[in-house]
Every structure is written in C-alpha cells, then in structure tokens.
C-alpha cells in the first residue's frame, strides 16, 4: 500500500490526481482538505492519527475507510511519519544555558514516561500510544534504510556509555567510524553517550581532516562525561564550529537508536537520524538485526556484553537470515579485562560464524575484514 507520511507527499499525491483509495495516511493535519476528502473515493483508505473535520470524517467512514483517531494527552506523536532529528528533539536548547534542556521535546517526553509508569504504563491508552509510536519509528527506520540502497551496508559500533571524551578509546572509536563512513558504510549505534557518541562524531567528520576531528575532540573533552553540566552544550559547540554542508549530509549521515528507558542519558546530537524508542528490548533487537554488514565491539560493560551474546545468538542460529562479522577492538580488554572473546570463540566452534570472528587492535584490520565480508556477500548474492 502507498503510505503518505508528510504534508508534501500528500500534496503531491493530490496534484497527480492519484486515488486515495487503499492509501495509508499517517499523522497528518488534513483539516484544510475537507472538500477534497469529502468527494474522494476512500474505500480501503487508512487514516492513522490524522486531524479531520467532521464532514471529512463522516465521508471517510461512509466510504469504508478505517480511521484511527489521534491520541491526546501525550507529548509525542504516536503516529509519527518519520525519524527524529537532533533539531526536533533539542528545539529550544541553548548551549550556553544547560538548564534549557529541560524544555526540549526529548526531556518532556522522558518526564512524561517517568510520570506514567515508565515501562509499565498504568493505562491501556498509554501503553497503546507507546507501542504505536515505536512501530512508527521502526517503519520510518526501514524507510530510511531502503532509501539508502543496497550498496550502503549498515555497520554498528557497540561500546560503553561511560567511555569518556578525551580517552584514547573514545578517539579510536571516532577515527574508526570516520574511516568506515568514508569507505561507504552506514554507521549505527545505540545513540547515547560514550562510544556511541564517538561513533556518530566520526561519521560527522567523514569529509573533514583528522586535524579537524582532533579540534572537535579538544572542545568535547572539556566536559568528558554525560553527567557533566556542559556535556550537551559542548556537542552543540562542535556542531556549530564544524557544520555539515548540505552537499555532505548524505556522506556524513548516521543513525542513532536510543531509548527513553535510559532517558537520563540524552541522545548525542551527532547522529543525523534518531530512532528513539520507549521499549528498550525492541530497540536492542532491531539495532542488532539491521547491522547486516557487521558489528564492531569497543570496550564496554554489561550492556555491551548483553548485545554481544544477543548478536551471537542471531549468528549461531542464523535467525535473521544473515551471518555477519563480530569484531572485537581491544585484545587486552576482551581477553583479560572482560574475557568474553575466549568464551565466544569456544561457543562458535563448528559454526559458520566462527570464521567471522575477529579480535584486533588494528583499525586497518577492522576495515579490511568488513570490506572483505561486503565484497563476498555481494558476490554471493
């Protein structure tokens, strides 16, 4: 079915004289289109959370359209038609006044989520609104990936949220993400601070020099942790000092997938696209599933280790139809500090994904392994 999710798409559809029958119209204010809707054939049309005047609503129902009314009383659009952007989530934020974060859409949604039961809402309506929202975000994310085309493989970088700006590990992740983005991969992460932020910072600087990236790191390191008052403001200072030119947006784009489950950690504003969820389980499974080009594991703690074995399970049983690389950056960390790799290597013995495991300290090896896998998968398809 055709999906119309923006006012521009709806306008084009009307101008082209195309039928609205069997079309899904999502989250749009259609109150100024009453005349057009009242005279249109609407059999099989689906209105998801659209604003309709009385005459248009009566015509829709009379023609057999399916109408899901807007859900009020929540600070978000359950039927949203696209992903978030940093500009939308952080509208009204003043980098010189960190307290203004509390007035942003991101903060308002988090407060609402906390005040209404967090992961267990007290009412069916609240639960429904969250589930509809998360489904809409997944739909928008799939649209984004489809628009990127099959030639741009998705690669995820996972790592700890507590990795601090200014640490060597943080710079290493940023440099790696920059090289991967330059090589044509589309970078995704959990969308939060630490290694996740470094991932999107690297993608943001894909068309800039290493010296410029180091200049940004110098600015960011003045507020190394997301618990620092100026953490978010420093990120916006970097965005202002090193803006993305319109011609570079595609080449430097990346996708952050955060969650209000960890809403005390604001999403980093270097991801050009943000798929923010209420349900952390949906967010984590989706993130691992879309990373069909491979996953790189930077140093992390319990959350990263959970993702490792969730990814291993997908590979072990080939549950998503793709067995992709699992690359561990940091020999000392993954064999001694958090000795996950030896266990994983033993688990993978005799399985196809054993040959896609890599433990390394080399950025060049990471890039080479992912490029080799990409070439082999293209030949196989």
N, C-alpha and C positions, 0 to 999 in steps of 0.2 A: 504494500500500500504506500501511496505517496504520503509523506509527513511534512507538514508545514509548521515550522517551529519559530519563525521570525516574521515580523511585520513585512519585511522586504520580500520574503518568499511568498507570503500570502498575496501581496500586491501584484507580484509578477504572475502568479497563478491566475488572478482575476484578469489582468491585462491580456494574457494569452488566450482568454476565452475558454480555458480548460474547465471541465466539470469538477464540482466539489463532491460529487458522489464518491463514496468509498475512499475518502481522504481523511487522514488524521490531522486535526488542527490542535496544536498544543500550547496552552498557556498564553494565549493572545487576547488582547483587548479588542473585541470586534464590535463595540457599541456604535461605531460610526459606519458600519457596513450593514445596517439593518435592512435597507432597501435591497441590496444585492442578495443577502441571505434569505429574505422573505420570498424571493422569486426564483431561487436556485433549486435544482434537484439535489436533495440531500440524503437520498437513500444510502444507507451504509456509512454515512459520514460520522466521524467520532470527534466530539469536542471535549478536550481534556482541560478542565480548569479555565475555560475561556469566559470572558466577560461578554454577556449577550443581553441586549434589550428584550423586553417582554415579547414584542412581536416576532423577533428573530428566534427566540426560544420556542415560542408556540409553533412557528413554521418548521423548525428543526424536528420537534417531537412529532408533528403531524406527518412529516415525510419519513419517519422511521429512523432518524438519526439517534445516535447514542450520546447522551450528554452527561458528563461528569462535572458537577458544579465546582467552582472554586472553593478551596478550604480556607476559611478565615481564622484569625487569631494566632497565626504563626508568623514569625519574622522572615520566612523564606517562601519561595515559590515551589510547592510540591511538584508542579508540572513543568518545571523549567525546561526550556528548549535547547540549552547549551551548557557548556562547562563554565566554571567561574574563571575570572581573571584576577590578578592581583589588584588591578584598578577597581574592580567591583567590590572585592572583599575588604579592601582598605580605603575605600572612598571616605574622605574626611580626616584621614590620618595626617598629622603634622609631624614630620621627623624631628622638629625642634621641641615638640611638646609630647613626650611619650605617652602621657596620660590620655591623649586623644584617641589612642587605640580603643578605649572602652566605648567610643561612639561609633565604631566601624560595624559594618554588617557582620563580619566574622565574629566579633566579640558579642554582638547582640544575639546571634544565633546560639553561641555557646552558653550564654546566660540563660536563654530560654530552655535549652536542652537540659541544663543542670536543674532548673526550677521545675521541670516537668518529668522527673523520674529518671533522667539520664538514659541508660539503655533499656529501662523497663517503664515506659510511659504508663501513667495511671488510667488513660482513656483509650478506647479503640480508635477514636478520631486522631489522636496524637500519633498513635502507632501507625495508622494508615498514612498520615501525612509524611512521616519519615520514610516509610517504605516506598511510597510513590516518588518522593524526592530522590532516593538512592537509585531507583530504577531509571529515572530520568537522567541521572548523572551517568549511569552505565551506558544508556542509549547514546548520549552525547559523546561519550568517550569512544564508543565503537564508530561513530560517525567520523570523529577526528582521525582515528587510525586508518579507516577506509580511505579518507581523503588524502592521507599521506602516501598511499600507494604501496604496492608490494615490494618496491625496491628499497624502501626505507625500513630496515629491520629494527624492532624495538629491543633495546638492551636496558636492563635495570641495574642500578647500583644500590646495594643494601649496605647499611652500616649504622653505627650507633648515633643516637640523638645527642649524646653528651660529648661527642668529639668537638673540641673547641677550635674556634678560629685562631690562627696563629700556630697551631700544632703542625708538625711535619705531615702527619697523616691527613689532615684537612687539605693541605696544599696538594698532596699527592693525589687525593681523590679529584680535586678540581682540575689538575693537569690531565689526569686520565680521562675525565669526562669531556674536557676540551678536545683531546685528540680523537676520542670516539665520535664526537659530534662532527668534527672535521672530516672523518672518514665516512660519514653518511649515515651513521646510526642515530636513531631517535631515542634519547635518554629519558628514562622514567625513574622515579624514586618514591619513597613514602611521603615526600613533600614537606617534611618538617625541618628541624634544625640539624646541626652536626654534619655527618656525612651526607645526609640528604640535601642540605643546603649547598654543600660543596659540589655535589653533582650538577645542580642547576646553575650554580655560578660558573662552572666550567663550560657548560653549554652556552651560557650568555656571552662568554668571551671567545666563542669558536672562531670568529673572524678578526679577533684582536691579537696582539702580540703577548708573549709571555711576560714582558715587562709591564704591560698594562694590567695583566692579571695580578702581578705582584703588587702593583699600586693599589688595586682594589683590596687585596688581602691586608695591606697595611692599614687601610681605613677600617676594615671589618674587625681586625684584631684588637682595636681599642674597646670593643665590647665583645669579648670572646664567647660568652655563654648566653643562651636564650633567656636565662634568668636575669641577665644584666638589663638595667633600665633602658639603655640606649641600643639594645640589640637590633630591634626592628628599624630604628632611625638610621643606624649605620648602613643597613642594607639599602635603604632608600637614597642615602647619600651616594652610594656606589652606582645605583641605577641612574641618578641624575648626572654623575660625573662621566659615566660610560653608557649613554643611552643606546638602545637598539635603533638603528636606522630602518625605515620601512623596508628597504631592499634586503635587509639582513634578518628580518624576523623569522622567515622560514628556516634559514640556515642555522639559526641560534635557538630554535624553539625546543621546548622540553615539556614534559608532563609531570606534575606533582600530584600524588594521590594521598592526601592527608585525611584525618578524621577528627570530628568533634569529640570522639571518645578520648582523645588526647588534646582537647581544646585549650589546655593551659600552655601548649606549645603552638604559637601562631604559625601558620604555614609560611614558608620562606617566599619572598616576593621575586625570586629569580626564575621561577617556573613560569613560562609564558601561558600555560594552560593548567588549570587546577580542577581536579575531580575530587571534591571533598564530600565525604560520606558521614552518615551517622553510624552505620553498622560497621564496626572495625573488621569483623570476620569477612564481610562482603568485600571490603576494601583490600584486605590482605590477599584473599584468594584471587581476586581479579587482577591485582598487580602482578602476582606470580604467573598467572595464566597468559597475560598479554605479552610478557617478555619472552617472545618466541626466538629471539636472537641470542639469548643467553643472559645469565645473571652473574654479576661480579659482587663478591662479598668483601667489603672492607671491614676492619675491626669493629666489633660491636658486642653487645651483651645479650641478655635473654631474648629480647625481641628479634634480633638478627638471627640468633641460633634457632628460634622457632621457625623463622622463614626458611632457613637452610633445610630443615627436615621436612617442612611442608613442600618445598620445591623438590627435595629428594623423593618424596612420596609420588609426586606427579611424574617424575622421571622413571622411578622404579616400576611403576605400573602402567606407564605411558597413558595416563588418564586423560590427557588433553590432546593426544594425537601428535605431539612433538616431543622429542627428547633433545634437550638443549644444554649448552655448556653451563657448568657450575665452576666459577673461577674464584679462587681464594687469594687475596692480596695480603701478604704478610706471613712468611713461613714461621717465624718465631711465634707470632700471635696465635696462628691456627693449629700449631703443633704442641705448644707449651703453655702459653697463657690461657687459651681456650682450646684445648686439644680435640677439636671437632673433626678435623680432617682425617686423622687416622681411623676414627670410627666410621666415617662416611666412606672412606676408601674400602674398608673391610665389608661394609654393607653392600657396596656396589660390585663386589667380586662376582663375575659371571653374568653381570647385567650389561646391557648395551651402553648405559650411561657412564660406565666406568671409564670409557675412552674419552669422555667429555669432561672429566675432572682435571683441574689444573691448580697447582699450588705454586705461587711465584712471588718474587719481589720486583718483578720487572714489568714496567708499563708496556714495553715493546712486546713482551710475550703475551700479555693480555690482548693487545690489539691484534697481534698475529693470529692468536687462537680464534678470536671472534671473526676475523676476516676469512680464515680458512673454513670455519664452520658455515659462514654465509655463502661462500663460493660452492662448497659441497652441497648445501641444501638447494641451491639454485639449479645445479646440475641434476640432482635427484628429482626435482620437480619438473 
